[in-house]
Amino acid sequence: MSESKKTIEPVDLSKPAAEGMVRVTFLPQGITVEFPFDSLPYEGHGLPMSFLDVAENYDIFLDHACGGVCACTTCHIHVKEGAKGISEAEDLELDRMETAADIQLNSRLGCQAVIEKPGTYVVEIPKWNRNYVQEGKPSHGPGA
């Protein structure tokens, strides 16, 4: 596995994402990344092009205690924008989500929700789901 992470470049949010581009904003950090669709290197964290995969490629903190294999719910996110451009939840994810706290209609597991087409996506990591004391992750948490 490569240790190189992509650099987060400033994104002009006053303009829509360009054709063929994916724009993902992670809340509450307010971090937005943009990249050509299907261009991220995959290193085994969640499904390829999942929100966890995007977060890991850009060194954005999204907890995943099970390593992104759909065995826990620590990567639980709320999809605020772009739900039509991501994969449908499969039975394994739906079964796992039954154990998650505060499930909403827009709840997904970051390791399983796959970006299937270019566009703009906004996801929120629920406050109660931010585990800041995770091995190998910053003890101060995101945005601190």
N, CA and C of each residue as an Amber inpcrd file, in Angstrom:
protein
   432
   0.8180000  -1.1900000   0.0000000   0.0000000   0.0000000   0.0000000
   0.8590000   1.2490000   0.0000000   0.4460000   2.1820000  -0.7540000
   1.1700000   3.4370000  -0.8360000   0.8190000   4.3210000   0.3490000
   1.7920000   5.0630000   0.8380000   1.5580000   5.9850000   1.9370000
   1.2680000   7.3900000   1.4320000   1.2920000   7.6000000   0.1080000
   1.0640000   8.9440000  -0.4200000  -0.4260000   9.2450000  -0.4540000
  -0.7770000  10.4110000   0.0210000  -2.1550000  10.8690000   0.0120000
  -2.2650000  12.0040000  -0.9910000  -3.4390000  12.2000000  -1.5230000
  -3.6630000  13.2980000  -2.4510000  -3.7000000  14.6050000  -1.6760000
  -3.2480000  15.6620000  -2.3160000  -3.2720000  16.9920000  -1.7190000
  -4.6560000  17.5960000  -1.9060000  -5.1620000  18.2110000  -0.8480000
  -6.4530000  18.8750000  -0.9400000  -6.2220000  20.2730000  -1.4980000
  -6.6980000  20.4680000  -2.7220000  -6.5750000  21.7630000  -3.3970000
  -7.8500000  22.5810000  -3.1430000  -7.7400000  23.9010000  -3.1080000
  -8.9480000  24.7200000  -2.9370000  -9.9310000  24.4700000  -4.0800000
 -11.2220000  24.4100000  -3.7450000 -12.2720000  24.1800000  -4.7330000
 -13.1720000  25.4130000  -4.7500000 -13.4290000  25.9420000  -5.9510000
 -14.3090000  27.0940000  -6.1020000 -15.7510000  26.6140000  -6.0040000
 -16.3430000  26.7760000  -4.8270000 -17.6900000  26.2860000  -4.5900000
 -18.7660000  27.1580000  -5.2250000 -18.3750000  28.2940000  -5.8030000
 -19.3530000  29.1520000  -6.4690000 -19.7000000  28.6180000  -7.8590000
 -18.9270000  27.6500000  -8.3390000 -19.1660000  27.0540000  -9.6500000
 -19.4840000  25.5690000  -9.4700000 -20.3330000  25.0130000 -10.3390000
 -20.6150000  23.5750000 -10.2470000 -19.3750000  22.7610000 -10.6290000
 -19.3630000  21.5140000 -10.2240000 -18.2630000  20.6280000 -10.6080000
 -18.2140000  20.5270000 -12.1340000 -17.0180000  20.5250000 -12.6750000
 -16.8460000  20.4180000 -14.1230000 -17.2900000  19.0370000 -14.6040000
 -17.5620000  18.9430000 -15.9010000 -17.9840000  17.6750000 -16.4910000
 -16.9480000  16.5940000 -16.2210000 -17.4170000  15.4370000 -15.8060000
 -16.5260000  14.3070000 -15.5360000 -15.8400000  14.3550000 -14.1840000
 -16.1800000  15.3620000 -13.3740000 -15.5320000  15.5130000 -12.0690000
 -16.4700000  15.0870000 -10.9380000 -15.8580000  14.6530000  -9.8550000
 -16.5660000  14.3270000  -8.6220000 -16.1540000  15.3640000  -7.5920000
 -17.1340000  15.9380000  -6.9170000 -16.8700000  16.8920000  -5.8340000
 -17.5500000  16.3480000  -4.5830000 -16.7600000  16.1460000  -3.5330000
 -17.2990000  15.6320000  -2.2750000 -16.9540000  16.6080000  -1.1600000
 -17.9790000  17.0050000  -0.4070000 -17.7790000  17.8320000   0.7740000
 -18.0810000  16.9860000   1.9980000 -17.1350000  16.9680000   2.9330000
 -17.2940000  16.2500000   4.1900000 -17.6320000  17.2560000   5.2820000
 -18.7670000  17.0500000   5.9370000 -19.1940000  17.8840000   7.0520000
 -19.0210000  17.0960000   8.3510000 -18.7500000  17.6680000   9.4550000
 -18.7280000  19.0940000   9.7280000 -17.3830000  19.7500000   9.4330000
 -16.4130000  18.9590000   8.9530000 -15.0910000  19.5290000   8.6900000
 -15.1380000  20.6550000   7.6660000 -16.0980000  20.5840000   6.7280000
 -16.1660000  21.5820000   5.6720000 -15.0530000  21.4240000   4.6560000
 -14.5530000  20.2030000   4.5120000 -13.4800000  19.9190000   3.5590000
 -14.1080000  19.4270000   2.2580000 -13.7420000  20.0610000   1.1490000
 -14.2410000  19.6710000  -0.1630000 -13.0670000  19.2310000  -1.0240000
 -13.2420000  18.0880000  -1.6880000 -12.2290000  17.5840000  -2.6110000
 -12.8890000  17.4010000  -3.9730000 -12.0780000  17.4960000  -4.9960000
 -12.5810000  17.3380000  -6.3620000 -11.5540000  16.5460000  -7.1600000
 -12.0450000  15.6220000  -7.9760000 -11.1480000  14.7640000  -8.7530000
 -11.9130000  14.1780000  -9.9410000 -11.1970000  13.7640000 -10.9870000
 -11.8630000  13.1250000 -12.1230000 -12.5100000  11.8090000 -11.6830000
 -13.7200000  11.5520000 -12.1690000 -14.4480000  10.3380000 -11.8200000
 -13.6030000   9.0960000 -12.0740000 -13.6500000   8.1800000 -11.1290000
 -13.0000000   6.8610000 -11.2250000 -11.4830000   6.9530000 -11.3810000
 -10.8720000   7.9650000 -10.7820000  -9.4330000   8.1450000 -10.9450000
  -8.6280000   7.8710000  -9.6750000  -9.3020000   7.5800000  -8.5670000
  -8.5640000   7.4040000  -7.3090000  -7.8930000   6.0380000  -7.2500000
  -6.6780000   6.0000000  -6.7210000  -6.0600000   4.6900000  -6.4990000
  -6.8100000   3.9810000  -5.3880000  -6.9640000   2.6820000  -5.5030000
  -7.6930000   1.9140000  -4.4900000  -6.7040000   1.1230000  -3.6540000
  -6.8190000   1.2760000  -2.3410000  -5.8900000   0.5910000  -1.4370000
  -6.6020000  -0.2560000  -0.3950000  -7.8200000  -0.7020000  -0.6830000
  -8.4780000  -1.6580000   0.1910000  -9.2280000  -1.0780000   1.3660000
  -9.5900000   0.1970000   1.3320000 -10.3630000   0.7680000   2.4340000
 -11.7840000   1.0280000   1.9620000 -12.6940000   0.1460000   2.3500000
 -14.0560000   0.2130000   1.8500000 -14.0850000  -0.2420000   0.3990000
 -15.2320000  -0.1190000  -0.2290000 -15.3390000  -0.4590000  -1.6430000
 -14.6690000   0.6330000  -2.4790000 -14.1450000   0.2800000  -3.6620000
 -13.5510000   1.3080000  -4.5200000 -14.5660000   2.4120000  -4.8370000
 -14.1380000   3.6670000  -4.7250000 -14.9400000   4.8620000  -4.9630000
 -16.0350000   5.0660000  -3.9100000 -15.9160000   4.3890000  -2.7650000
 -16.8350000   4.6550000  -1.6540000 -16.4110000   5.9540000  -0.9780000
 -17.2820000   6.4960000  -0.1430000 -16.9200000   7.7220000   0.5640000
 -15.7410000   7.4840000   1.5020000 -15.6350000   6.2780000   2.0500000
 -14.4640000   5.9610000   2.8710000 -13.2060000   5.9490000   2.0090000
 -13.2840000   5.4060000   0.8110000 -12.1510000   5.3850000  -0.1070000
 -11.7050000   6.8120000  -0.4340000 -12.6650000   7.6970000  -0.7070000
 -12.3390000   9.0930000  -0.9880000 -11.6770000   9.7240000   0.2300000
 -12.2770000   9.5450000   1.4030000 -11.7220000  10.1320000   2.6290000
 -10.2990000   9.6450000   2.8740000 -10.0500000   8.3770000   2.7140000
  -8.7100000   7.8340000   2.9490000  -7.6990000   8.3560000   1.9270000
  -8.1180000   8.5070000   0.6860000  -7.2160000   9.0270000  -0.3420000
  -6.7700000  10.4530000  -0.0480000  -7.6220000  11.2180000   0.6290000
  -7.3040000  12.6160000   0.9310000  -6.9650000  12.8390000   2.4070000
  -6.7580000  11.7740000   3.1380000  -6.3890000  11.8530000   4.5480000
  -7.4130000  12.6490000   5.3580000  -8.6910000  12.4120000   5.0620000
  -9.7930000  13.0130000   5.8000000 -10.2840000  11.9760000   6.7990000
 -10.4310000  12.3680000   8.0510000 -10.8040000  11.4300000   9.1020000
 -12.2510000  10.9680000   8.9690000 -12.4380000   9.6770000   8.6910000
 -13.7320000   8.9980000   8.7460000 -13.4500000   7.6640000   9.4090000
 -13.8560000   7.5530000  10.6650000 -13.5520000   6.3560000  11.4390000
 -14.0590000   5.1110000  10.7200000 -13.3230000   4.0270000  10.8480000
 -13.7080000   2.7410000  10.2640000 -13.0130000   1.6330000  11.0440000
 -13.5580000   1.3420000  12.2160000 -12.9430000   0.4070000  13.1560000
 -12.7370000  -0.9860000  12.5680000 -13.5960000  -1.3940000  11.6410000
 -13.4740000  -2.7420000  11.0790000 -12.5650000  -2.7840000   9.8580000
 -12.0120000  -1.6450000   9.4760000 -11.1540000  -1.6150000   8.3000000
 -11.9260000  -1.4210000   7.0100000 -13.1930000  -1.0790000   7.1130000
 -13.9870000  -0.8160000   5.9070000 -14.5470000  -2.0520000   5.2490000
 -14.8380000  -3.1050000   6.0440000 -15.3510000  -4.3500000   5.4780000
 -16.8060000  -4.6080000   5.8490000 -17.5240000  -3.5700000   6.2470000
 -18.9440000  -3.6560000   6.5770000 -19.2080000  -4.5910000   7.7570000
 -18.3390000  -4.5150000   8.7710000 -18.5170000  -5.3320000   9.9670000
 -18.8570000  -4.4880000  11.1940000 -18.9770000  -3.1680000  11.0180000
 -19.3440000  -2.2840000  12.1260000 -20.1110000  -1.1080000  11.5360000
 -20.3580000  -0.0810000  12.3220000 -21.0790000   1.0850000  11.8100000
 -20.3330000   2.3880000  12.1060000 -19.0400000   2.3160000  12.3670000
 -18.3060000   3.5310000  12.7250000 -18.1390000   4.4960000  11.5570000
 -18.3400000   4.0520000  10.3380000 -18.2510000   4.9610000   9.1830000
 -19.6290000   5.4480000   8.7440000 -20.6140000   5.3300000   9.6290000
 -21.9820000   5.7830000   9.3620000 -21.9620000   7.2640000   8.9810000
 -22.5760000   7.5710000   7.8590000 -22.6580000   8.9560000   7.3790000
 -24.0980000   9.2720000   7.0000000 -24.3940000  10.5520000   6.8770000
 -25.6680000  11.0040000   6.3250000 -25.3610000  11.6480000   4.9790000
 -26.0050000  11.1590000   3.9370000 -25.8160000  11.7070000   2.5950000
 -26.7650000  12.8900000   2.4570000 -26.1960000  14.0950000   2.4360000
 -26.9810000  15.3250000   2.3770000 -27.2850000  15.7540000   0.9490000
 -26.4210000  15.3890000   0.0090000 -26.6090000  15.7590000  -1.3940000
 -25.9510000  14.7130000  -2.2830000 -26.6300000  14.3610000  -3.3830000
 -26.0440000  13.4570000  -4.3640000 -26.4660000  12.0050000  -4.2390000
 -27.4950000  11.7140000  -3.4630000 -27.8970000  10.3230000  -3.2220000
 -28.1960000   9.5570000  -4.5140000 -28.6770000  10.2520000  -5.5420000
 -29.0240000   9.5720000  -6.8060000 -27.7840000   9.0910000  -7.5550000
 -26.6130000   9.6100000  -7.1980000 -25.3900000   9.2260000  -7.8940000
 -24.5920000   8.1460000  -7.1960000 -25.1510000   7.5810000  -6.1010000
 -24.4160000   6.5370000  -5.3860000 -25.1540000   5.2050000  -5.4690000
 -24.4180000   4.1470000  -5.1800000 -24.9580000   2.7950000  -5.2600000
 -26.1110000   2.5980000  -4.2820000 -26.9960000   1.6850000  -4.6190000
 -28.0650000   1.2830000  -3.7060000 -27.4490000   0.4520000  -2.5800000
 -28.0110000   0.5640000  -1.3850000 -27.5340000  -0.2430000  -0.2680000
 -27.8850000  -1.7120000  -0.5250000 -26.9100000  -2.5850000  -0.3040000
 -27.1440000  -4.0190000  -0.4600000 -27.5120000  -4.6240000   0.8830000
 -27.9430000  -5.8890000   0.8800000 -28.4380000  -6.5360000   2.0960000
 -27.4380000  -6.4980000   3.2500000 -26.1630000  -6.7260000   2.9770000
 -25.1560000  -6.7340000   4.0410000 -25.1180000  -5.3760000   4.7470000
 -25.1190000  -4.2980000   3.9670000 -25.1130000  -2.9640000   4.5600000
 -26.4130000  -2.6940000   5.3170000 -27.5400000  -3.0530000   4.7360000
 -28.8260000  -2.8350000   5.4010000 -28.9040000  -3.5890000   6.7200000
 -28.4180000  -4.8210000   6.7320000 -28.3930000  -5.6030000   7.9730000
 -27.5150000  -4.9430000   9.0190000 -26.3530000  -4.4630000   8.6120000
 -25.4270000  -3.8170000   9.5370000 -26.0200000  -2.5120000  10.0580000
 -26.6830000  -1.7540000   9.1920000 -27.2550000  -0.4760000   9.5950000
 -28.3220000  -0.6290000  10.6780000 -28.9230000  -1.8200000  10.7850000
 -29.9140000  -2.0530000  11.8310000 -29.3110000  -1.8900000  13.2220000
 -27.9870000  -1.9890000  13.3260000 -27.3180000  -1.8560000  14.6320000
 -26.7810000  -0.4440000  14.8700000 -26.9270000   0.4400000  13.8900000
 -26.3960000   1.8040000  14.0030000 -27.3420000   2.6840000  14.8130000
 -26.7630000   3.6650000  15.4770000 -27.5620000   4.6340000  16.2410000
 -28.1730000   5.6730000  15.3060000 -29.3520000   6.1420000  15.6490000
 -29.9860000   7.2700000  14.9800000 -30.0170000   7.1460000  13.4570000
 -30.5280000   6.0270000  12.9800000 -30.6340000   5.8170000  11.5290000
 -31.6410000   6.8100000  10.9520000 -31.2660000   7.4150000   9.8270000
 -32.1470000   8.3290000   9.1170000 -32.3340000   7.8030000   7.6980000
 -33.2550000   8.3930000   6.9710000 -33.4880000   7.9490000   5.5920000
 -32.2530000   8.1210000   4.7210000 -31.3740000   9.0610000   5.0860000
 -30.1750000   9.3040000   4.2860000 -28.9270000   8.6610000   4.8990000
 -29.1040000   7.7300000   5.8360000 -27.9690000   7.0400000   6.4520000
 -27.3790000   6.0090000   5.5060000 -26.0610000   5.9670000   5.4800000
 -25.3150000   4.9510000   4.7290000 -24.0330000   4.6510000   5.4850000
 -23.4010000   3.5490000   5.1290000 -22.0640000   3.2620000   5.6320000
 -21.0840000   3.8050000   4.6080000 -20.1340000   4.6070000   5.0580000
 -19.1600000   5.2200000   4.1650000 -18.3470000   4.2130000   3.3780000
 -18.1740000   3.0160000   3.9340000 -17.3790000   1.9890000   3.2520000
 -18.1520000   1.2950000   2.1360000 -19.4830000   1.4330000   2.1320000
 -20.3250000   0.7230000   1.1690000 -21.0010000   1.6290000   0.1480000
 -21.1730000   2.9020000   0.4660000 -21.8370000   3.8500000  -0.4390000
 -20.8420000   4.2700000  -1.5170000 -21.0310000   3.7710000  -2.7220000
 -20.0880000   3.9590000  -3.8280000 -20.5850000   5.0530000  -4.7750000
 -19.6940000   5.9790000  -5.0910000 -19.9920000   7.0320000  -6.0650000
 -19.9710000   6.3930000  -7.4510000 -21.1140000   6.4270000  -8.1300000
 -21.2370000   5.7430000  -9.4140000 -21.1750000   6.6620000 -10.6280000
 -21.2010000   7.9830000 -10.3880000 -21.1160000   8.9010000 -11.5270000
 -20.5830000  10.2440000 -11.0610000 -20.0710000  11.0330000 -12.0010000
 -19.5940000  12.3650000 -11.6400000 -20.7270000  13.1970000 -11.0480000
 -20.3590000  14.1860000 -10.2510000 -21.3610000  15.0700000  -9.6730000
 -20.9050000  15.6250000  -8.3380000 -21.8350000  16.2570000  -7.6470000
 -21.5520000  16.8770000  -6.3610000 -22.2120000  16.0720000  -5.2550000
 -21.4400000  15.8140000  -4.2180000 -21.8980000  15.0130000  -3.0880000
 -21.5470000  15.7380000  -1.7940000 -22.4580000  15.6920000  -0.8340000
 -22.2050000  16.2480000   0.4850000 -22.5910000  15.1750000   1.4940000
 -21.6420000  14.8290000   2.3600000 -21.9020000  13.8400000   3.4010000
 -21.5340000  14.4190000   4.7520000 -22.2800000  14.0070000   5.7550000
 -22.0260000  14.4740000   7.1140000 -21.7240000  13.2990000   8.0180000
 -20.6860000  13.4520000   8.8150000 -20.3610000  12.4640000   9.8330000
 -21.1090000  12.9040000  11.0880000 -22.0770000  12.1150000  11.5530000
 -22.8490000  12.5240000  12.7240000 -21.9510000  12.7490000  13.9350000
 -22.2780000  13.7470000  14.7220000 -21.4560000  14.1260000  15.8770000
 -21.2330000  12.9490000  16.8190000 -22.2580000  12.1870000  17.0740000
 -22.1580000  11.0710000  18.0100000 -21.3350000   9.9150000  17.4520000
 -21.0020000   9.9680000  16.1720000 -20.2760000   8.8750000  15.5350000
 -18.8090000   9.2030000  15.2930000 -18.3340000  10.3190000  15.8190000
 -16.9440000  10.7040000  15.6030000 -16.0800000  10.1560000  16.7210000
 -15.4170000   9.0360000  16.4690000 -14.5600000   8.3830000  17.4490000
 -13.1490000   8.9300000  17.2880000 -12.7680000   9.8760000  18.1330000
 -11.4880000  10.5610000  17.9680000 -10.3080000   9.7900000  18.5170000
 -10.5440000   8.7290000  19.2490000  -9.4310000   7.9920000  19.8220000
  -9.3400000   6.6470000  19.0970000  -8.8990000   6.7100000  17.8680000
  -8.7650000   5.5360000  17.0190000  -7.2960000   5.3270000  16.7030000
  -6.8300000   4.1170000  16.8580000  -5.4290000   3.8330000  16.6020000
  -4.9980000   4.3520000  15.2350000  -3.9200000   5.1170000  15.2250000
  -3.3800000   5.6320000  13.9750000  -4.0610000   6.8820000  13.4670000
  -5.0290000   7.3960000  14.2080000  -5.7460000   8.5970000  13.7950000
  -5.4490000   9.7000000  14.8270000  -5.6620000  10.9380000  14.4700000
  -5.3660000  12.0310000  15.3830000  -6.2430000  11.9990000  16.6230000
  -5.6510000  12.1490000  17.7930000  -6.4080000  12.0950000  19.0420000
  -7.2930000  13.3240000  19.2260000  -7.0030000  14.3940000  18.4960000
  -7.7890000  15.6130000  18.6370000  -9.0230000  15.6210000  17.7400000
  -9.1250000  14.6780000  16.8360000 -10.2730000  14.5970000  15.9520000
 -10.1760000  15.5450000  14.7690000 -11.1320000  15.4380000  13.8670000
 -11.1090000  16.2690000  12.6710000 -11.4330000  17.7180000  12.9930000
 -10.8100000  18.5960000  12.2740000 -11.1250000  20.0060000  12.3650000
 -10.6680000  20.7050000  13.6210000  -9.9420000  20.0040000  14.4780000
  -9.5030000  20.6250000  15.7310000  -8.2100000  21.3940000  15.5340000
